[in-house]
Amino acid sequence: MTRIPVGYLQWAVNTTLDTPTDTPDGIFPFHAVAKAEMERRGERIKDIDISAHAIDRMSLKHLKVWHDHRTRDEGLFTFMQRTGLEAWKNRWTLPHEKQDDDHWKVFHLEIEWVFEELVIPVVKTVT
């Protein structure tokens, strides 16, 4: 477990991969073992993913929104995780467009968030 990349562990946790995994304490579903390993490493389990493209777009187009709405000592990435998750969770009450089965546009904090709905939502870009 200690050699498994964190990205794979995150995927296993989010997909609730239930392959039985033998551990010294018994047999557990792999997602539970992966979660325990992430916690042991001090990794945060994500509820939302942000693409590099979305971060670049936010830094070029919406720095004023970040400055106006960030919490104390909150960097751009963490701000996007927090507010992107707010947009995703409240998409039914915010102005939104469902583009197809997997893609959404949600309008929140003067930003158009473009999501892909996967195991966890992914912010693909902002406009």
N, CA and C atoms as a LAMMPS dump frame, in Angstrom:
ITEM: TIMESTEP
0
ITEM: NUMBER OF ATOMS
381
ITEM: BOX BOUNDS ff ff ff
-5.0000000000000000e+02 5.0000000000000000e+02
-5.0000000000000000e+02 5.0000000000000000e+02
-5.0000000000000000e+02 5.0000000000000000e+02
ITEM: ATOMS id mol type element x y z
1 1 1 N 0.81 -1.199 0
2 1 2 C 0 0 0
3 1 3 C 0.852 1.261 0
4 2 1 N 1.992 1.206 0.647
5 2 2 C 2.808 2.409 0.761
6 2 3 C 3.393 2.85 -0.575
7 3 1 N 3.405 1.982 -1.569
8 3 2 C 3.973 2.326 -2.882
9 3 3 C 2.923 2.735 -3.904
10 4 1 N 1.661 2.624 -3.559
11 4 2 C 0.595 2.958 -4.506
12 4 3 C 0.492 4.481 -4.624
13 5 1 N 0.49 5.009 -5.855
14 5 2 C 0.374 6.468 -6.025
15 5 3 C -0.929 7.004 -5.425
16 6 1 N -0.847 8.207 -4.884
17 6 2 C -2 8.812 -4.221
18 6 3 C -3.18 8.981 -5.181
19 7 1 N -2.915 9.227 -6.456
20 7 2 C -4.003 9.363 -7.429
21 7 3 C -4.829 8.096 -7.544
22 8 1 N -4.182 6.951 -7.491
23 8 2 C -4.911 5.682 -7.559
24 8 3 C -5.699 5.455 -6.277
25 9 1 N -5.093 5.797 -5.138
26 9 2 C -5.809 5.653 -3.865
27 9 3 C -7.054 6.541 -3.862
28 10 1 N -6.894 7.783 -4.336
29 10 2 C -8.039 8.707 -4.411
30 10 3 C -9.135 8.122 -5.285
31 11 1 N -8.752 7.576 -6.439
32 11 2 C -9.722 6.964 -7.344
33 11 3 C -10.446 5.807 -6.65
34 12 1 N -9.703 4.968 -5.956
35 12 2 C -10.31 3.816 -5.275
36 12 3 C -11.3 4.266 -4.207
37 13 1 N -10.952 5.319 -3.471
38 13 2 C -11.851 5.842 -2.435
39 13 3 C -13.125 6.392 -3.072
40 14 1 N -12.978 7.175 -4.129
41 14 2 C -14.136 7.815 -4.754
42 14 3 C -15.029 6.846 -5.516
43 15 1 N -14.481 5.754 -5.994
44 15 2 C -15.299 4.776 -6.715
45 15 3 C -15.839 3.718 -5.779
46 16 1 N -15.455 3.81 -4.513
47 16 2 C -15.773 2.791 -3.507
48 16 3 C -15.464 1.395 -4.045
49 17 1 N -14.249 1.249 -4.586
50 17 2 C -13.755 -0.025 -5.096
51 17 3 C -13.804 -1.05 -3.978
52 18 1 N -14.619 -2.089 -4.162
53 18 2 C -14.868 -3.01 -3.055
54 18 3 C -14.144 -4.35 -3.168
55 19 1 N -13.093 -4.424 -3.977
56 19 2 C -12.303 -5.647 -4.072
57 19 3 C -11.806 -6.026 -2.68
58 20 1 N -12.041 -7.268 -2.231
59 20 2 C -11.565 -7.66 -0.892
60 20 3 C -10.037 -7.56 -0.802
61 21 1 N -9.561 -6.965 0.249
62 21 2 C -8.133 -6.761 0.441
63 21 3 C -7.732 -7.31 1.793
64 22 1 N -6.755 -8.218 1.783
65 22 2 C -6.283 -8.867 3.009
66 22 3 C -5.291 -7.946 3.712
67 23 1 N -5.572 -7.624 4.95
68 23 2 C -4.683 -6.793 5.752
69 23 3 C -4.343 -7.553 7.035
70 24 1 N -3.36 -7.09 7.798
71 24 2 C -3.057 -7.761 9.073
72 24 3 C -4.251 -7.774 10.041
73 25 1 N -5.182 -6.816 9.87
74 25 2 C -6.339 -6.735 10.771
75 25 3 C -7.57 -7.452 10.23
76 26 1 N -7.475 -8.06 9.048
77 26 2 C -8.623 -8.749 8.462
78 26 3 C -8.776 -8.402 6.996
79 27 1 N -9.915 -8.782 6.434
80 27 2 C -10.202 -8.506 5.028
81 27 3 C -11.193 -7.347 4.956
82 28 1 N -10.82 -6.332 4.17
83 28 2 C -11.639 -5.131 4.038
84 28 3 C -11.769 -4.77 2.567
85 29 1 N -12.828 -4.02 2.198
86 29 2 C -12.912 -3.542 0.817
87 29 3 C -11.739 -2.606 0.524
88 30 1 N -11.25 -2.651 -0.71
89 30 2 C -10.062 -1.874 -1.055
90 30 3 C -10.254 -0.388 -0.799
91 31 1 N -11.467 0.154 -1.044
92 31 2 C -11.652 1.596 -0.821
93 31 3 C -11.41 1.971 0.631
94 32 1 N -11.746 1.092 1.572
95 32 2 C -11.517 1.386 2.988
96 32 3 C -10.021 1.345 3.308
97 33 1 N -9.318 0.392 2.717
98 33 2 C -7.871 0.292 2.922
99 33 3 C -7.176 1.5 2.284
100 34 1 N -7.625 1.886 1.085
101 34 2 C -7.052 3.047 0.403
102 34 3 C -7.276 4.318 1.224
103 35 1 N -8.461 4.464 1.789
104 35 2 C -8.76 5.641 2.615
105 35 3 C -7.851 5.676 3.841
106 36 1 N -7.674 4.527 4.479
107 36 2 C -6.794 4.472 5.655
108 36 3 C -5.357 4.834 5.278
109 37 1 N -4.904 4.379 4.109
110 37 2 C -3.544 4.71 3.659
111 37 3 C -3.42 6.201 3.375
112 38 1 N -4.432 6.792 2.755
113 38 2 C -4.389 8.233 2.491
114 38 3 C -4.347 9.011 3.806
115 39 1 N -5.134 8.603 4.769
116 39 2 C -5.133 9.274 6.068
117 39 3 C -3.776 9.119 6.753
118 40 1 N -3.184 7.92 6.639
119 40 2 C -1.864 7.691 7.23
120 40 3 C -0.825 8.628 6.61
121 41 1 N -0.936 8.876 5.306
122 41 2 C -0.004 9.761 4.609
123 41 3 C -0.307 11.242 4.846
124 42 1 N -1.444 11.525 5.429
125 42 2 C -1.829 12.927 5.637
126 42 3 C -2.43 13.563 4.401
127 43 1 N -2.903 12.757 3.452
128 43 2 C -3.515 13.267 2.229
129 43 3 C -4.98 13.609 2.483
130 44 1 N -5.446 14.651 1.831
131 44 2 C -6.848 15.047 1.94
132 44 3 C -7.649 14.309 0.872
133 45 1 N -8.792 13.781 1.251
134 45 2 C -9.666 13.095 0.315
135 45 3 C -10.541 14.147 -0.35
136 46 1 N -10.46 14.206 -1.682
137 46 2 C -11.131 15.266 -2.436
138 46 3 C -12.591 14.927 -2.707
139 47 1 N -13.409 15.966 -2.694
140 47 2 C -14.809 15.861 -3.106
141 47 3 C -14.998 16.4 -4.514
142 48 1 N -13.985 17.102 -5.025
143 48 2 C -14.052 17.73 -6.338
144 48 3 C -12.633 17.795 -6.889
145 49 1 N -12.514 17.742 -8.2
146 49 2 C -11.206 17.87 -8.835
147 49 3 C -11.214 19.132 -9.694
148 50 1 N -10.075 19.77 -9.8
149 50 2 C -9.931 20.996 -10.571
150 50 3 C -8.855 20.758 -11.629
151 51 1 N -9.181 20.961 -12.889
152 51 2 C -8.185 20.764 -13.942
153 51 3 C -7.171 21.908 -13.934
154 52 1 N -5.992 21.619 -14.455
155 52 2 C -4.961 22.664 -14.577
156 52 3 C -5.458 23.787 -15.482
157 53 1 N -6.205 23.429 -16.524
158 53 2 C -6.758 24.444 -17.428
159 53 3 C -7.676 25.403 -16.665
160 54 1 N -8.515 24.856 -15.783
161 54 2 C -9.431 25.703 -15.01
162 54 3 C -8.655 26.65 -14.091
163 55 1 N -7.585 26.174 -13.494
164 55 2 C -6.771 27.023 -12.621
165 55 3 C -6.137 28.149 -13.434
166 56 1 N -5.596 27.799 -14.599
167 56 2 C -5.012 28.835 -15.462
168 56 3 C -6.048 29.879 -15.849
169 57 1 N -7.234 29.436 -16.254
170 57 2 C -8.292 30.371 -16.659
171 57 3 C -8.72 31.259 -15.489
172 58 1 N -8.85 30.675 -14.317
173 58 2 C -9.239 31.456 -13.132
174 58 3 C -8.181 32.52 -12.851
175 59 1 N -6.908 32.147 -12.946
176 59 2 C -5.843 33.104 -12.64
177 59 3 C -5.776 34.232 -13.671
178 60 1 N -6.237 33.99 -14.878
179 60 2 C -6.206 35.009 -15.921
180 60 3 C -7.463 35.872 -15.965
181 61 1 N -8.605 35.315 -15.563
182 61 2 C -9.873 36.027 -15.755
183 61 3 C -10.584 36.461 -14.476
184 62 1 N -10.319 35.804 -13.36
185 62 2 C -11.169 36.031 -12.187
186 62 3 C -10.397 36.284 -10.889
187 63 1 N -9.227 36.886 -10.961
188 63 2 C -8.483 37.15 -9.733
189 63 3 C -9.228 38.099 -8.793
190 64 1 N -9.972 39.051 -9.341
191 64 2 C -10.745 39.963 -8.49
192 64 3 C -11.8 39.194 -7.684
193 65 1 N -12.46 38.232 -8.311
194 65 2 C -13.452 37.414 -7.589
195 65 3 C -12.752 36.656 -6.464
196 66 1 N -11.589 36.093 -6.758
197 66 2 C -10.824 35.376 -5.731
198 66 3 C -10.476 36.317 -4.583
199 67 1 N -9.952 37.499 -4.894
200 67 2 C -9.588 38.453 -3.844
201 67 3 C -10.807 38.878 -3.025
202 68 1 N -11.941 39.047 -3.665
203 68 2 C -13.145 39.512 -2.981
204 68 3 C -13.826 38.436 -2.132
205 69 1 N -13.651 37.157 -2.477
206 69 2 C -14.419 36.09 -1.829
207 69 3 C -13.585 35.042 -1.106
208 70 1 N -12.274 35.169 -1.128
209 70 2 C -11.444 34.158 -0.478
210 70 3 C -11.464 34.33 1.032
211 71 1 N -11.174 33.244 1.715
212 71 2 C -11.021 33.325 3.164
213 71 3 C -9.566 33.695 3.46
214 72 1 N -9.299 34.013 4.682
215 72 2 C -7.945 34.414 5.071
216 72 3 C -6.955 33.309 4.729
217 73 1 N -5.879 33.663 4.078
218 73 2 C -4.807 32.732 3.7
219 73 3 C -5.261 31.622 2.761
220 74 1 N -6.333 31.85 1.986
221 74 2 C -6.82 30.835 1.049
222 74 3 C -6.228 31.093 -0.336
223 75 1 N -5.441 30.142 -0.822
224 75 2 C -4.86 30.26 -2.148
225 75 3 C -5.898 30.003 -3.232
226 76 1 N -5.485 30.228 -4.469
227 76 2 C -6.394 30.11 -5.607
228 76 3 C -6.963 28.689 -5.756
229 77 1 N -6.118 27.682 -5.645
230 77 2 C -6.573 26.298 -5.806
231 77 3 C -7.598 25.926 -4.733
232 78 1 N -7.291 26.247 -3.494
233 78 2 C -8.208 25.919 -2.397
234 78 3 C -9.509 26.695 -2.53
235 79 1 N -9.419 27.951 -2.948
236 79 2 C -10.618 28.749 -3.223
237 79 3 C -11.473 28.069 -4.29
238 80 1 N -10.828 27.598 -5.349
239 80 2 C -11.578 26.945 -6.431
240 80 3 C -12.209 25.644 -5.957
241 81 1 N -11.521 24.898 -5.111
242 81 2 C -12.122 23.672 -4.57
243 81 3 C -13.355 24.012 -3.742
244 82 1 N -13.226 25.011 -2.87
245 82 2 C -14.34 25.37 -1.99
246 82 3 C -15.529 25.926 -2.776
247 83 1 N -15.281 26.916 -3.616
248 83 2 C -16.386 27.56 -4.32
249 83 3 C -16.907 26.713 -5.473
250 84 1 N -16.025 25.93 -6.088
251 84 2 C -16.48 24.998 -7.12
252 84 3 C -17.397 23.943 -6.538
253 85 1 N -17.055 23.445 -5.351
254 85 2 C -17.912 22.462 -4.685
255 85 3 C -19.243 23.099 -4.285
256 86 1 N -19.205 24.361 -3.835
257 86 2 C -20.462 25.078 -3.543
258 86 3 C -21.332 25.15 -4.797
259 87 1 N -20.719 25.515 -5.916
260 87 2 C -21.465 25.616 -7.174
261 87 3 C -22.059 24.269 -7.551
262 88 1 N -21.265 23.207 -7.416
263 88 2 C -21.732 21.869 -7.793
264 88 3 C -22.886 21.424 -6.895
265 89 1 N -22.712 21.567 -5.596
266 89 2 C -23.742 21.099 -4.658
267 89 3 C -25.042 21.9 -4.786
268 90 1 N -24.936 23.175 -5.183
269 90 2 C -26.112 24.039 -5.294
270 90 3 C -26.56 24.25 -6.738
271 91 1 N -26.121 23.399 -7.645
272 91 2 C -26.397 23.612 -9.074
273 91 3 C -27.882 23.66 -9.393
274 92 1 N -28.705 23.012 -8.601
275 92 2 C -30.148 23.012 -8.887
276 92 3 C -30.801 24.333 -8.511
277 93 1 N -30.196 25.066 -7.569
278 93 2 C -30.776 26.349 -7.152
279 93 3 C -30.077 27.546 -7.8
280 94 1 N -28.937 27.318 -8.417
281 94 2 C -28.208 28.383 -9.12
282 94 3 C -28.56 28.333 -10.602
283 95 1 N -28.349 29.431 -11.322
284 95 2 C -28.531 29.362 -12.783
285 95 3 C -27.584 28.296 -13.353
286 96 1 N -28.128 27.416 -14.171
287 96 2 C -27.309 26.334 -14.712
288 96 3 C -27.842 25.867 -16.063
289 97 1 N -26.999 25.134 -16.787
290 97 2 C -27.377 24.474 -18.036
291 97 3 C -26.789 23.073 -17.995
292 98 1 N -27.61 22.078 -18.239
293 98 2 C -27.085 20.731 -18.392
294 98 3 C -26.851 20.536 -19.878
295 99 1 N -25.602 20.355 -20.266
296 99 2 C -25.262 20.316 -21.679
297 99 3 C -25.474 18.937 -22.287
298 100 1 N -25.16 17.905 -21.556
299 100 2 C -25.416 16.527 -21.962
300 100 3 C -25.412 15.693 -20.69
301 101 1 N -25.318 14.39 -20.807
302 101 2 C -25.389 13.545 -19.611
303 101 3 C -24.291 13.832 -18.588
304 102 1 N -23.14 14.288 -19.063
305 102 2 C -21.998 14.415 -18.167
306 102 3 C -21.464 15.834 -17.977
307 103 1 N -21.988 16.817 -18.69
308 103 2 C -21.413 18.168 -18.647
309 103 3 C -22.449 19.207 -18.212
310 104 1 N -21.993 20.099 -17.342
311 104 2 C -22.848 21.133 -16.761
312 104 3 C -22.14 22.475 -16.837
313 105 1 N -22.919 23.544 -16.95
314 105 2 C -22.458 24.903 -16.717
315 105 3 C -23.26 25.429 -15.542
316 106 1 N -22.562 25.942 -14.546
317 106 2 C -23.211 26.49 -13.358
318 106 3 C -22.655 27.892 -13.134
319 107 1 N -23.533 28.846 -12.888
320 107 2 C -23.141 30.241 -12.684
321 107 3 C -23.137 30.543 -11.189
322 108 1 N -21.94 30.88 -10.678
323 108 2 C -21.771 31.119 -9.244
324 108 3 C -20.644 32.126 -9.05
325 109 1 N -20.869 33.144 -8.241
326 109 2 C -19.881 34.185 -7.935
327 109 3 C -19.349 34.863 -9.201
328 110 1 N -20.236 35.185 -10.109
329 110 2 C -19.88 35.872 -11.349
330 110 3 C -19.02 35.012 -12.282
331 111 1 N -18.963 33.738 -12.031
332 111 2 C -18.132 32.814 -12.808
333 111 3 C -19.023 31.736 -13.411
334 112 1 N -18.736 31.366 -14.652
335 112 2 C -19.39 30.217 -15.274
336 112 3 C -18.459 29.018 -15.08
337 113 1 N -18.887 28.095 -14.242
338 113 2 C -18.118 26.888 -13.941
339 113 3 C -18.551 25.793 -14.904
340 114 1 N -17.621 25.157 -15.574
341 114 2 C -17.947 24.061 -16.481
342 114 3 C -17.462 22.769 -15.837
343 115 1 N -18.418 21.901 -15.539
344 115 2 C -18.139 20.647 -14.842
345 115 3 C -18.303 19.455 -15.763
346 116 1 N -17.515 18.435 -15.497
347 116 2 C -17.77 17.111 -16.041
348 116 3 C -18.138 16.238 -14.851
349 117 1 N -19.246 15.549 -14.969
350 117 2 C -19.728 14.719 -13.87
351 117 3 C -19.148 13.322 -14.019
352 118 1 N -18.119 13.056 -13.219
353 118 2 C -17.495 11.735 -13.195
354 118 3 C -17.774 11.145 -11.803
355 119 1 N -16.897 10.287 -11.307
356 119 2 C -17.081 9.748 -9.961
357 119 3 C -17.16 10.89 -8.958
358 120 1 N -16.279 11.863 -9.114
359 120 2 C -16.401 13.132 -8.407
360 120 3 C -16.462 14.192 -9.497
361 121 1 N -17.123 15.31 -9.251
362 121 2 C -17.182 16.345 -10.287
363 121 3 C -15.807 16.929 -10.561
364 122 1 N -15.582 17.276 -11.833
365 122 2 C -14.317 17.878 -12.248
366 122 3 C -14.617 19.236 -12.862
367 123 1 N -13.977 20.28 -12.343
368 123 2 C -14.072 21.593 -12.97
369 123 3 C -13.132 21.557 -14.165
370 124 1 N -13.709 21.573 -15.361
371 124 2 C -12.913 21.507 -16.592
372 124 3 C -12.366 22.871 -16.975
373 125 1 N -13.196 23.917 -16.789
374 125 2 C -12.752 25.274 -17.08
375 125 3 C -13.691 26.253 -16.39
376 126 1 N -13.324 27.517 -16.428
377 126 2 C -14.176 28.608 -15.97
378 126 3 C -14.15 29.67 -17.05
379 127 1 N -15.262 30.381 -17.2
380 127 2 C -15.312 31.463 -18.196
381 127 3 C -15.925 32.685 -17.568
